[in-house]
């Protein structure tokens, strides 16, 4: 991975985040990142947390949102994602 990141002259983490966004195959995320509407790390988080329909709905609202609203939306998604991971671990421990 490091060699690939070096070959395109980006940090390894950026390379991995972009691969994560591509893995979830939402082209709107790529456009949002390139357009400066959403940082790559937030785009990756949304791609992991939301279904493709939810991603498209969320991304369609981004241009009309103030930066603070975007920040709040990402915080909500992040907390939901973290809660989901915690619940999955808890359920796994019970079994």
Secondary structure, 3 states (H helix, E strand, C coil): CHHHHHHCCCCHHHHHHHHHHHHCCCHHHHHHHHCCCCCHHHHHHHHHHCCHHHHHHHHHHHCCCCHHHHHHHHHHHHHHHHHHHHHHHHHHHHC
